[in-house]
Amino acid sequence: MFAGKTLDQWGVAKNIFFTKYTTQHELFHVEMFMYLKNKTPNYMKYWAEIPTYMHEQYVLNRLLKTKNWKKEDLLSDLFNEVV
């Protein structure tokens, strides 16, 4: 696990933690982006208009397929809070 500090949008330092779960989660976001970019290059200008919940549902679907994560991890990710 990587732990470190970063600045938020107001320049305040906050602690961040990257676990294997976080890394895999973010890689699935990249996977979704690359898939759409390759399949529908003319529509990438609409990428920002895809609702956040659709991004997260895609990622959770991919995480469920891996069968590597506990129910608590997935619920925490779904509701963006620590369970």
PDB file of N, CA, C and O in Angstrom:
ATOM      1  N   MET A   1       0.842  -1.178   0.000  1.00  0.00           N
ATOM      2  CA  MET A   1       0.000   0.000   0.000  1.00  0.00           C
ATOM      3  C   MET A   1       0.884   1.238   0.000  1.00  0.00           C
ATOM      4  O   MET A   1       1.878   1.307   0.724  1.00  0.00           O
ATOM      5  N   PHE A   2       0.517   2.202  -0.809  1.00  0.00           N
ATOM      6  CA  PHE A   2       1.203   3.487  -0.824  1.00  0.00           C
ATOM      7  C   PHE A   2       0.411   4.462   0.027  1.00  0.00           C
ATOM      8  O   PHE A   2      -0.814   4.529  -0.074  1.00  0.00           O
ATOM      9  N   ALA A   3       1.091   5.201   0.845  1.00  0.00           N
ATOM     10  CA  ALA A   3       0.442   6.259   1.624  1.00  0.00           C
ATOM     11  C   ALA A   3       1.242   7.533   1.407  1.00  0.00           C
ATOM     12  O   ALA A   3       2.469   7.495   1.309  1.00  0.00           O
ATOM     13  N   GLY A   4       0.567   8.624   1.335  1.00  0.00           N
ATOM     14  CA  GLY A   4       1.261   9.882   1.123  1.00  0.00           C
ATOM     15  C   GLY A   4       0.361  11.054   1.402  1.00  0.00           C
ATOM     16  O   GLY A   4      -0.728  10.895   1.953  1.00  0.00           O
ATOM     17  N   LYS A   5       0.807  12.225   1.025  1.00  0.00           N
ATOM     18  CA  LYS A   5       0.011  13.436   1.215  1.00  0.00           C
ATOM     19  C   LYS A   5      -0.158  14.121  -0.126  1.00  0.00           C
ATOM     20  O   LYS A   5       0.709  14.047  -0.997  1.00  0.00           O
ATOM     21  N   THR A   6      -1.268  14.775  -0.273  1.00  0.00           N
ATOM     22  CA  THR A   6      -1.543  15.551  -1.475  1.00  0.00           C
ATOM     23  C   THR A   6      -2.268  16.817  -1.066  1.00  0.00           C
ATOM     24  O   THR A   6      -2.751  16.926   0.060  1.00  0.00           O
ATOM     25  N   LEU A   7      -2.343  17.759  -1.965  1.00  0.00           N
ATOM     26  CA  LEU A   7      -3.070  18.997  -1.699  1.00  0.00           C
ATOM     27  C   LEU A   7      -4.437  18.919  -2.348  1.00  0.00           C
ATOM     28  O   LEU A   7      -4.567  18.481  -3.491  1.00  0.00           O
ATOM     29  N   ASP A   8      -5.459  19.346  -1.615  1.00  0.00           N
ATOM     30  CA  ASP A   8      -6.793  19.378  -2.209  1.00  0.00           C
ATOM     31  C   ASP A   8      -6.945  20.656  -3.026  1.00  0.00           C
ATOM     32  O   ASP A   8      -5.977  21.396  -3.207  1.00  0.00           O
ATOM     33  N   GLN A   9      -8.139  20.918  -3.514  1.00  0.00           N
ATOM     34  CA  GLN A   9      -8.354  22.064  -4.400  1.00  0.00           C
ATOM     35  C   GLN A   9      -8.113  23.403  -3.733  1.00  0.00           C
ATOM     36  O   GLN A   9      -7.937  24.408  -4.422  1.00  0.00           O
ATOM     37  N   TRP A  10      -8.100  23.444  -2.396  1.00  0.00           N
ATOM     38  CA  TRP A  10      -7.850  24.697  -1.685  1.00  0.00           C
ATOM     39  C   TRP A  10      -6.429  24.772  -1.151  1.00  0.00           C
ATOM     40  O   TRP A  10      -6.100  25.687  -0.396  1.00  0.00           O
ATOM     41  N   GLY A  11      -5.580  23.819  -1.533  1.00  0.00           N
ATOM     42  CA  GLY A  11      -4.192  23.838  -1.109  1.00  0.00           C
ATOM     43  C   GLY A  11      -3.956  23.276   0.278  1.00  0.00           C
ATOM     44  O   GLY A  11      -2.891  23.482   0.860  1.00  0.00           O
ATOM     45  N   VAL A  12      -4.947  22.565   0.814  1.00  0.00           N
ATOM     46  CA  VAL A  12      -4.811  21.965   2.139  1.00  0.00           C
ATOM     47  C   VAL A  12      -4.298  20.541   1.976  1.00  0.00           C
ATOM     48  O   VAL A  12      -4.826  19.768   1.177  1.00  0.00           O
ATOM     49  N   ALA A  13      -3.261  20.201   2.743  1.00  0.00           N
ATOM     50  CA  ALA A  13      -2.703  18.852   2.674  1.00  0.00           C
ATOM     51  C   ALA A  13      -3.660  17.863   3.315  1.00  0.00           C
ATOM     52  O   ALA A  13      -4.242  18.133   4.366  1.00  0.00           O
ATOM     53  N   LYS A  14      -3.813  16.722   2.673  1.00  0.00           N
ATOM     54  CA  LYS A  14      -4.632  15.661   3.241  1.00  0.00           C
ATOM     55  C   LYS A  14      -3.934  14.335   2.980  1.00  0.00           C
ATOM     56  O   LYS A  14      -3.166  14.203   2.027  1.00  0.00           O
ATOM     57  N   ASN A  15      -4.204  13.370   3.822  1.00  0.00           N
ATOM     58  CA  ASN A  15      -3.597  12.052   3.669  1.00  0.00           C
ATOM     59  C   ASN A  15      -4.352  11.257   2.613  1.00  0.00           C
ATOM     60  O   ASN A  15      -5.580  11.312   2.533  1.00  0.00           O
ATOM     61  N   ILE A  16      -3.607  10.524   1.811  1.00  0.00           N
ATOM     62  CA  ILE A  16      -4.220   9.638   0.835  1.00  0.00           C
ATOM     63  C   ILE A  16      -3.600   8.259   0.978  1.00  0.00           C
ATOM     64  O   ILE A  16      -2.451   8.118   1.397  1.00  0.00           O
ATOM     65  N   PHE A  17      -4.364   7.263   0.630  1.00  0.00           N
ATOM     66  CA  PHE A  17      -3.895   5.891   0.703  1.00  0.00           C
ATOM     67  C   PHE A  17      -4.262   5.182  -0.594  1.00  0.00           C
ATOM     68  O   PHE A  17      -5.407   5.245  -1.042  1.00  0.00           O
ATOM     69  N   PHE A  18      -3.294   4.512  -1.189  1.00  0.00           N
ATOM     70  CA  PHE A  18      -3.546   3.722  -2.383  1.00  0.00           C
ATOM     71  C   PHE A  18      -3.330   2.264  -2.029  1.00  0.00           C
ATOM     72  O   PHE A  18      -2.229   1.858  -1.658  1.00  0.00           O
ATOM     73  N   THR A  19      -4.370   1.499  -2.145  1.00  0.00           N
ATOM     74  CA  THR A  19      -4.279   0.064  -1.915  1.00  0.00           C
ATOM     75  C   THR A  19      -4.327  -0.636  -3.269  1.00  0.00           C
ATOM     76  O   THR A  19      -4.513   0.008  -4.301  1.00  0.00           O
ATOM     77  N   LYS A  20      -4.159  -1.952  -3.262  1.00  0.00           N
ATOM     78  CA  LYS A  20      -4.302  -2.713  -4.501  1.00  0.00           C
ATOM     79  C   LYS A  20      -5.701  -2.523  -5.069  1.00  0.00           C
ATOM     80  O   LYS A  20      -5.892  -2.458  -6.283  1.00  0.00           O
ATOM     81  N   TYR A  21      -6.666  -2.437  -4.176  1.00  0.00           N
ATOM     82  CA  TYR A  21      -8.056  -2.247  -4.600  1.00  0.00           C
ATOM     83  C   TYR A  21      -8.219  -0.907  -5.319  1.00  0.00           C
ATOM     84  O   TYR A  21      -8.833  -0.840  -6.384  1.00  0.00           O
ATOM     85  N   THR A  22      -7.671   0.154  -4.734  1.00  0.00           N
ATOM     86  CA  THR A  22      -7.763   1.485  -5.342  1.00  0.00           C
ATOM     87  C   THR A  22      -7.111   1.492  -6.720  1.00  0.00           C
ATOM     88  O   THR A  22      -7.653   2.053  -7.672  1.00  0.00           O
ATOM     89  N   THR A  23      -5.958   0.872  -6.814  1.00  0.00           N
ATOM     90  CA  THR A  23      -5.236   0.827  -8.083  1.00  0.00           C
ATOM     91  C   THR A  23      -6.048   0.096  -9.142  1.00  0.00           C
ATOM     92  O   THR A  23      -6.179   0.569 -10.271  1.00  0.00           O
ATOM     93  N   GLN A  24      -6.595  -1.070  -8.769  1.00  0.00           N
ATOM     94  CA  GLN A  24      -7.387  -1.820  -9.737  1.00  0.00           C
ATOM     95  C   GLN A  24      -8.639  -1.036 -10.134  1.00  0.00           C
ATOM     96  O   GLN A  24      -9.036  -1.041 -11.300  1.00  0.00           O
ATOM     97  N   HIS A  25      -9.250  -0.374  -9.174  1.00  0.00           N
ATOM     98  CA  HIS A  25     -10.434   0.444  -9.446  1.00  0.00           C
ATOM     99  C   HIS A  25     -10.114   1.501 -10.504  1.00  0.00           C
ATOM    100  O   HIS A  25     -10.847   1.653 -11.481  1.00  0.00           O
ATOM    101  N   GLU A  26      -9.025   2.221 -10.304  1.00  0.00           N
ATOM    102  CA  GLU A  26      -8.657   3.287 -11.243  1.00  0.00           C
ATOM    103  C   GLU A  26      -8.259   2.729 -12.603  1.00  0.00           C
ATOM    104  O   GLU A  26      -8.523   3.354 -13.630  1.00  0.00           O
ATOM    105  N   LEU A  27      -7.627   1.561 -12.619  1.00  0.00           N
ATOM    106  CA  LEU A  27      -7.272   0.947 -13.897  1.00  0.00           C
ATOM    107  C   LEU A  27      -8.512   0.557 -14.696  1.00  0.00           C
ATOM    108  O   LEU A  27      -8.494   0.601 -15.927  1.00  0.00           O
ATOM    109  N   PHE A  28      -9.576   0.179 -14.014  1.00  0.00           N
ATOM    110  CA  PHE A  28     -10.819  -0.126 -14.724  1.00  0.00           C
ATOM    111  C   PHE A  28     -11.433   1.137 -15.333  1.00  0.00           C
ATOM    112  O   PHE A  28     -12.074   1.070 -16.381  1.00  0.00           O
ATOM    113  N   HIS A  29     -11.241   2.280 -14.684  1.00  0.00           N
ATOM    114  CA  HIS A  29     -11.680   3.542 -15.294  1.00  0.00           C
ATOM    115  C   HIS A  29     -10.895   3.798 -16.585  1.00  0.00           C
ATOM    116  O   HIS A  29     -11.465   4.207 -17.596  1.00  0.00           O
ATOM    117  N   VAL A  30      -9.600   3.555 -16.539  1.00  0.00           N
ATOM    118  CA  VAL A  30      -8.764   3.735 -17.732  1.00  0.00           C
ATOM    119  C   VAL A  30      -9.187   2.749 -18.814  1.00  0.00           C
ATOM    120  O   VAL A  30      -9.268   3.107 -19.989  1.00  0.00           O
ATOM    121  N   GLU A  31      -9.455   1.508 -18.416  1.00  0.00           N
ATOM    122  CA  GLU A  31      -9.902   0.498 -19.370  1.00  0.00           C
ATOM    123  C   GLU A  31     -11.183   0.947 -20.083  1.00  0.00           C
ATOM    124  O   GLU A  31     -11.305   0.804 -21.300  1.00  0.00           O
ATOM    125  N   MET A  32     -12.126   1.484 -19.323  1.00  0.00           N
ATOM    126  CA  MET A  32     -13.378   1.973 -19.906  1.00  0.00           C
ATOM    127  C   MET A  32     -13.101   3.107 -20.899  1.00  0.00           C
ATOM    128  O   MET A  32     -13.650   3.130 -22.001  1.00  0.00           O
ATOM    129  N   PHE A  33     -12.249   4.036 -20.494  1.00  0.00           N
ATOM    130  CA  PHE A  33     -11.905   5.165 -21.358  1.00  0.00           C
ATOM    131  C   PHE A  33     -11.282   4.679 -22.667  1.00  0.00           C
ATOM    132  O   PHE A  33     -11.669   5.122 -23.749  1.00  0.00           O
ATOM    133  N   MET A  34     -10.320   3.769 -22.561  1.00  0.00           N
ATOM    134  CA  MET A  34      -9.624   3.283 -23.755  1.00  0.00           C
ATOM    135  C   MET A  34     -10.557   2.481 -24.657  1.00  0.00           C
ATOM    136  O   MET A  34     -10.471   2.578 -25.881  1.00  0.00           O
ATOM    137  N   TYR A  35     -11.438   1.697 -24.064  1.00  0.00           N
ATOM    138  CA  TYR A  35     -12.402   0.931 -24.853  1.00  0.00           C
ATOM    139  C   TYR A  35     -13.288   1.877 -25.665  1.00  0.00           C
ATOM    140  O   TYR A  35     -13.471   1.693 -26.869  1.00  0.00           O
ATOM    141  N   LEU A  36     -13.828   2.881 -24.995  1.00  0.00           N
ATOM    142  CA  LEU A  36     -14.694   3.835 -25.697  1.00  0.00           C
ATOM    143  C   LEU A  36     -13.917   4.644 -26.734  1.00  0.00           C
ATOM    144  O   LEU A  36     -14.431   4.945 -27.811  1.00  0.00           O
ATOM    145  N   LYS A  37     -12.688   4.990 -26.402  1.00  0.00           N
ATOM    146  CA  LYS A  37     -11.862   5.762 -27.335  1.00  0.00           C
ATOM    147  C   LYS A  37     -11.588   4.962 -28.608  1.00  0.00           C
ATOM    148  O   LYS A  37     -11.611   5.514 -29.708  1.00  0.00           O
ATOM    149  N   ASN A  38     -11.331   3.670 -28.456  1.00  0.00           N
ATOM    150  CA  ASN A  38     -11.046   2.829 -29.619  1.00  0.00           C
ATOM    151  C   ASN A  38     -12.299   2.489 -30.422  1.00  0.00           C
ATOM    152  O   ASN A  38     -12.251   2.412 -31.649  1.00  0.00           O
ATOM    153  N   LYS A  39     -13.410   2.287 -29.736  1.00  0.00           N
ATOM    154  CA  LYS A  39     -14.651   1.890 -30.417  1.00  0.00           C
ATOM    155  C   LYS A  39     -15.426   3.074 -30.996  1.00  0.00           C
ATOM    156  O   LYS A  39     -16.077   2.950 -32.034  1.00  0.00           O
ATOM    157  N   THR A  40     -15.352   4.216 -30.325  1.00  0.00           N
ATOM    158  CA  THR A  40     -16.151   5.377 -30.747  1.00  0.00           C
ATOM    159  C   THR A  40     -15.320   6.659 -30.696  1.00  0.00           C
ATOM    160  O   THR A  40     -15.632   7.563 -29.920  1.00  0.00           O
ATOM    161  N   PRO A  41     -14.269   6.748 -31.510  1.00  0.00           N
ATOM    162  CA  PRO A  41     -13.389   7.922 -31.427  1.00  0.00           C
ATOM    163  C   PRO A  41     -14.087   9.249 -31.721  1.00  0.00           C
ATOM    164  O   PRO A  41     -13.689  10.285 -31.188  1.00  0.00           O
ATOM    165  N   ASN A  42     -15.111   9.230 -32.551  1.00  0.00           N
ATOM    166  CA  ASN A  42     -15.796  10.481 -32.900  1.00  0.00           C
ATOM    167  C   ASN A  42     -16.666  11.017 -31.775  1.00  0.00           C
ATOM    168  O   ASN A  42     -17.085  12.174 -31.805  1.00  0.00           O
ATOM    169  N   TYR A  43     -16.937  10.180 -30.784  1.00  0.00           N
ATOM    170  CA  TYR A  43     -17.832  10.593 -29.703  1.00  0.00           C
ATOM    171  C   TYR A  43     -17.102  10.886 -28.393  1.00  0.00           C
ATOM    172  O   TYR A  43     -17.744  11.101 -27.366  1.00  0.00           O
ATOM    173  N   MET A  44     -15.782  10.895 -28.417  1.00  0.00           N
ATOM    174  CA  MET A  44     -15.023  11.129 -27.179  1.00  0.00           C
ATOM    175  C   MET A  44     -15.237  12.533 -26.630  1.00  0.00           C
ATOM    176  O   MET A  44     -14.968  12.785 -25.456  1.00  0.00           O
ATOM    177  N   LYS A  45     -15.715  13.443 -27.461  1.00  0.00           N
ATOM    178  CA  LYS A  45     -16.010  14.788 -26.957  1.00  0.00           C
ATOM    179  C   LYS A  45     -17.147  14.754 -25.941  1.00  0.00           C
ATOM    180  O   LYS A  45     -17.338  15.714 -25.195  1.00  0.00           O
ATOM    181  N   TYR A  46     -17.902  13.660 -25.907  1.00  0.00           N
ATOM    182  CA  TYR A  46     -19.004  13.520 -24.954  1.00  0.00           C
ATOM    183  C   TYR A  46     -18.611  12.751 -23.692  1.00  0.00           C
ATOM    184  O   TYR A  46     -19.452  12.511 -22.826  1.00  0.00           O
ATOM    185  N   TRP A  47     -17.342  12.367 -23.585  1.00  0.00           N
ATOM    186  CA  TRP A  47     -16.868  11.585 -22.436  1.00  0.00           C
ATOM    187  C   TRP A  47     -17.244  12.244 -21.116  1.00  0.00           C
ATOM    188  O   TRP A  47     -17.703  11.564 -20.197  1.00  0.00           O
ATOM    189  N   ALA A  48     -17.062  13.529 -21.008  1.00  0.00           N
ATOM    190  CA  ALA A  48     -17.334  14.250 -19.756  1.00  0.00           C
ATOM    191  C   ALA A  48     -18.822  14.285 -19.426  1.00  0.00           C
ATOM    192  O   ALA A  48     -19.196  14.560 -18.285  1.00  0.00           O
ATOM    193  N   GLU A  49     -19.666  14.012 -20.401  1.00  0.00           N
ATOM    194  CA  GLU A  49     -21.106  14.053 -20.170  1.00  0.00           C
ATOM    195  C   GLU A  49     -21.672  12.728 -19.660  1.00  0.00           C
ATOM    196  O   GLU A  49     -22.839  12.657 -19.274  1.00  0.00           O
ATOM    197  N   ILE A  50     -20.851  11.684 -19.657  1.00  0.00           N
ATOM    198  CA  ILE A  50     -21.314  10.406 -19.113  1.00  0.00           C
ATOM    199  C   ILE A  50     -21.439  10.573 -17.606  1.00  0.00           C
ATOM    200  O   ILE A  50     -20.474  10.967 -16.951  1.00  0.00           O
ATOM    201  N   PRO A  51     -22.607  10.282 -17.044  1.00  0.00           N
ATOM    202  CA  PRO A  51     -22.791  10.466 -15.596  1.00  0.00           C
ATOM    203  C   PRO A  51     -21.816   9.619 -14.780  1.00  0.00           C
ATOM    204  O   PRO A  51     -21.475   8.501 -15.167  1.00  0.00           O
ATOM    205  N   THR A  52     -21.379  10.157 -13.661  1.00  0.00           N
ATOM    206  CA  THR A  52     -20.417   9.482 -12.797  1.00  0.00           C
ATOM    207  C   THR A  52     -20.898   8.101 -12.384  1.00  0.00           C
ATOM    208  O   THR A  52     -20.113   7.154 -12.343  1.00  0.00           O
ATOM    209  N   TYR A  53     -22.197   7.981 -12.075  1.00  0.00           N
ATOM    210  CA  TYR A  53     -22.680   6.685 -11.608  1.00  0.00           C
ATOM    211  C   TYR A  53     -22.499   5.599 -12.676  1.00  0.00           C
ATOM    212  O   TYR A  53     -22.347   4.426 -12.333  1.00  0.00           O
ATOM    213  N   MET A  54     -22.513   5.965 -13.953  1.00  0.00           N
ATOM    214  CA  MET A  54     -22.290   4.968 -15.005  1.00  0.00           C
ATOM    215  C   MET A  54     -20.837   4.501 -15.013  1.00  0.00           C
ATOM    216  O   MET A  54     -20.561   3.321 -15.230  1.00  0.00           O
ATOM    217  N   HIS A  55     -19.920   5.419 -14.777  1.00  0.00           N
ATOM    218  CA  HIS A  55     -18.510   5.042 -14.666  1.00  0.00           C
ATOM    219  C   HIS A  55     -18.340   4.063 -13.506  1.00  0.00           C
ATOM    220  O   HIS A  55     -17.702   3.020 -13.647  1.00  0.00           O
ATOM    221  N   GLU A  56     -18.923   4.417 -12.355  1.00  0.00           N
ATOM    222  CA  GLU A  56     -18.759   3.590 -11.157  1.00  0.00           C
ATOM    223  C   GLU A  56     -19.444   2.235 -11.302  1.00  0.00           C
ATOM    224  O   GLU A  56     -18.929   1.232 -10.809  1.00  0.00           O
ATOM    225  N   GLN A  57     -20.586   2.189 -11.964  1.00  0.00           N
ATOM    226  CA  GLN A  57     -21.254   0.905 -12.184  1.00  0.00           C
ATOM    227  C   GLN A  57     -20.414   0.004 -13.076  1.00  0.00           C
ATOM    228  O   GLN A  57     -20.339  -1.202 -12.844  1.00  0.00           O
ATOM    229  N   TYR A  58     -19.790   0.570 -14.082  1.00  0.00           N
ATOM    230  CA  TYR A  58     -18.907  -0.218 -14.942  1.00  0.00           C
ATOM    231  C   TYR A  58     -17.754  -0.792 -14.128  1.00  0.00           C
ATOM    232  O   TYR A  58     -17.438  -1.978 -14.228  1.00  0.00           O
ATOM    233  N   VAL A  59     -17.131   0.060 -13.323  1.00  0.00           N
ATOM    234  CA  VAL A  59     -15.987  -0.377 -12.516  1.00  0.00           C
ATOM    235  C   VAL A  59     -16.410  -1.461 -11.524  1.00  0.00           C
ATOM    236  O   VAL A  59     -15.715  -2.467 -11.380  1.00  0.00           O
ATOM    237  N   LEU A  60     -17.529  -1.270 -10.846  1.00  0.00           N
ATOM    238  CA  LEU A  60     -17.990  -2.282  -9.895  1.00  0.00           C
ATOM    239  C   LEU A  60     -18.325  -3.592 -10.600  1.00  0.00           C
ATOM    240  O   LEU A  60     -18.075  -4.668 -10.058  1.00  0.00           O
ATOM    241  N   ASN A  61     -18.882  -3.511 -11.788  1.00  0.00           N
ATOM    242  CA  ASN A  61     -19.152  -4.716 -12.563  1.00  0.00           C
ATOM    243  C   ASN A  61     -17.859  -5.475 -12.844  1.00  0.00           C
ATOM    244  O   ASN A  61     -17.802  -6.694 -12.688  1.00  0.00           O
ATOM    245  N   ARG A  62     -16.834  -4.759 -13.255  1.00  0.00           N
ATOM    246  CA  ARG A  62     -15.532  -5.395 -13.534  1.00  0.00           C
ATOM    247  C   ARG A  62     -14.908  -5.961 -12.261  1.00  0.00           C
ATOM    248  O   ARG A  62     -14.307  -7.035 -12.286  1.00  0.00           O
ATOM    249  N   LEU A  63     -15.049  -5.241 -11.150  1.00  0.00           N
ATOM    250  CA  LEU A  63     -14.502  -5.737  -9.885  1.00  0.00           C
ATOM    251  C   LEU A  63     -15.219  -7.002  -9.436  1.00  0.00           C
ATOM    252  O   LEU A  63     -14.585  -7.921  -8.918  1.00  0.00           O
ATOM    253  N   LEU A  64     -16.528  -7.060  -9.627  1.00  0.00           N
ATOM    254  CA  LEU A  64     -17.280  -8.263  -9.264  1.00  0.00           C
ATOM    255  C   LEU A  64     -16.851  -9.458 -10.104  1.00  0.00           C
ATOM    256  O   LEU A  64     -16.818 -10.584  -9.607  1.00  0.00           O
ATOM    257  N   LYS A  65     -16.529  -9.230 -11.351  1.00  0.00           N
ATOM    258  CA  LYS A  65     -16.092 -10.321 -12.225  1.00  0.00           C
ATOM    259  C   LYS A  65     -14.759 -10.909 -11.776  1.00  0.00           C
ATOM    260  O   LYS A  65     -14.497 -12.090 -12.005  1.00  0.00           O
ATOM    261  N   THR A  66     -13.917 -10.102 -11.142  1.00  0.00           N
ATOM    262  CA  THR A  66     -12.613 -10.616 -10.708  1.00  0.00           C
ATOM    263  C   THR A  66     -12.736 -11.549  -9.516  1.00  0.00           C
ATOM    264  O   THR A  66     -11.891 -12.426  -9.337  1.00  0.00           O
ATOM    265  N   LYS A  67     -13.759 -11.385  -8.704  1.00  0.00           N
ATOM    266  CA  LYS A  67     -14.025 -12.207  -7.509  1.00  0.00           C
ATOM    267  C   LYS A  67     -12.854 -12.196  -6.522  1.00  0.00           C
ATOM    268  O   LYS A  67     -12.634 -13.172  -5.804  1.00  0.00           O
ATOM    269  N   ASN A  68     -12.107 -11.092  -6.488  1.00  0.00           N
ATOM    270  CA  ASN A  68     -10.965 -10.971  -5.579  1.00  0.00           C
ATOM    271  C   ASN A  68     -11.250 -10.119  -4.357  1.00  0.00           C
ATOM    272  O   ASN A  68     -10.408 -10.033  -3.464  1.00  0.00           O
ATOM    273  N   TRP A  69     -12.416  -9.487  -4.293  1.00  0.00           N
ATOM    274  CA  TRP A  69     -12.639  -8.478  -3.277  1.00  0.00           C
ATOM    275  C   TRP A  69     -13.767  -8.853  -2.344  1.00  0.00           C
ATOM    276  O   TRP A  69     -14.726  -9.519  -2.734  1.00  0.00           O
ATOM    277  N   LYS A  70     -13.638  -8.415  -1.106  1.00  0.00           N
ATOM    278  CA  LYS A  70     -14.653  -8.672  -0.090  1.00  0.00           C
ATOM    279  C   LYS A  70     -15.873  -7.792  -0.323  1.00  0.00           C
ATOM    280  O   LYS A  70     -15.801  -6.750  -0.975  1.00  0.00           O
ATOM    281  N   LYS A  71     -16.976  -8.236   0.222  1.00  0.00           N
ATOM    282  CA  LYS A  71     -18.222  -7.475   0.125  1.00  0.00           C
ATOM    283  C   LYS A  71     -18.032  -6.069   0.704  1.00  0.00           C
ATOM    284  O   LYS A  71     -18.562  -5.101   0.158  1.00  0.00           O
ATOM    285  N   GLU A  72     -17.283  -5.952   1.801  1.00  0.00           N
ATOM    286  CA  GLU A  72     -17.066  -4.656   2.447  1.00  0.00           C
ATOM    287  C   GLU A  72     -16.330  -3.689   1.520  1.00  0.00           C
ATOM    288  O   GLU A  72     -16.636  -2.497   1.488  1.00  0.00           O
ATOM    289  N   ASP A  73     -15.357  -4.210   0.765  1.00  0.00           N
ATOM    290  CA  ASP A  73     -14.622  -3.364  -0.181  1.00  0.00           C
ATOM    291  C   ASP A  73     -15.553  -2.797  -1.244  1.00  0.00           C
ATOM    292  O   ASP A  73     -15.499  -1.611  -1.572  1.00  0.00           O
ATOM    293  N   LEU A  74     -16.404  -3.664  -1.775  1.00  0.00           N
ATOM    294  CA  LEU A  74     -17.308  -3.237  -2.846  1.00  0.00           C
ATOM    295  C   LEU A  74     -18.355  -2.259  -2.342  1.00  0.00           C
ATOM    296  O   LEU A  74     -18.669  -1.281  -3.020  1.00  0.00           O
ATOM    297  N   LEU A  75     -18.901  -2.517  -1.149  1.00  0.00           N
ATOM    298  CA  LEU A  75     -19.887  -1.592  -0.585  1.00  0.00           C
ATOM    299  C   LEU A  75     -19.255  -0.244  -0.275  1.00  0.00           C
ATOM    300  O   LEU A  75     -19.860   0.805  -0.498  1.00  0.00           O
ATOM    301  N   SER A  76     -18.038  -0.283   0.239  1.00  0.00           N
ATOM    302  CA  SER A  76     -17.319   0.954   0.527  1.00  0.00           C
ATOM    303  C   SER A  76     -17.120   1.755  -0.757  1.00  0.00           C
ATOM    304  O   SER A  76     -17.295   2.973  -0.768  1.00  0.00           O
ATOM    305  N   ASP A  77     -16.760   1.079  -1.818  1.00  0.00           N
ATOM    306  CA  ASP A  77     -16.553   1.745  -3.094  1.00  0.00           C
ATOM    307  C   ASP A  77     -17.863   2.288  -3.649  1.00  0.00           C
ATOM    308  O   ASP A  77     -17.905   3.398  -4.180  1.00  0.00           O
ATOM    309  N   LEU A  78     -18.920   1.513  -3.527  1.00  0.00           N
ATOM    310  CA  LEU A  78     -20.216   1.919  -4.061  1.00  0.00           C
ATOM    311  C   LEU A  78     -20.739   3.172  -3.380  1.00  0.00           C
ATOM    312  O   LEU A  78     -21.285   4.061  -4.033  1.00  0.00           O
ATOM    313  N   PHE A  79     -20.573   3.239  -2.068  1.00  0.00           N
ATOM    314  CA  PHE A  79     -21.119   4.369  -1.316  1.00  0.00           C
ATOM    315  C   PHE A  79     -20.066   5.409  -0.952  1.00  0.00           C
ATOM    316  O   PHE A  79     -20.363   6.369  -0.240  1.00  0.00           O
ATOM    317  N   ASN A  80     -18.820   5.222  -1.443  1.00  0.00           N
ATOM    318  CA  ASN A  80     -17.725   6.166  -1.196  1.00  0.00           C
ATOM    319  C   ASN A  80     -17.522   6.463   0.282  1.00  0.00           C
ATOM    320  O   ASN A  80     -17.371   7.619   0.677  1.00  0.00           O
ATOM    321  N   GLU A  81     -17.521   5.429   1.081  1.00  0.00           N
ATOM    322  CA  GLU A  81     -17.274   5.601   2.508  1.00  0.00           C
ATOM    323  C   GLU A  81     -16.619   4.337   3.043  1.00  0.00           C
ATOM    324  O   GLU A  81     -16.650   3.287   2.401  1.00  0.00           O
ATOM    325  N   VAL A  82     -16.037   4.448   4.202  1.00  0.00           N
ATOM    326  CA  VAL A  82     -15.396   3.301   4.831  1.00  0.00           C
ATOM    327  C   VAL A  82     -16.447   2.499   5.566  1.00  0.00           C
ATOM    328  O   VAL A  82     -17.202   3.045   6.371  1.00  0.00           O
ATOM    329  N   VAL A  83     -16.500   1.194   5.293  1.00  0.00           N
ATOM    330  CA  VAL A  83     -17.467   0.317   5.964  1.00  0.00           C
ATOM    331  C   VAL A  83     -16.757  -0.401   7.082  1.00  0.00           C
ATOM    332  O   VAL A  83     -17.371  -1.198   7.791  1.00  0.00           O
TER     333      VAL A  83
END
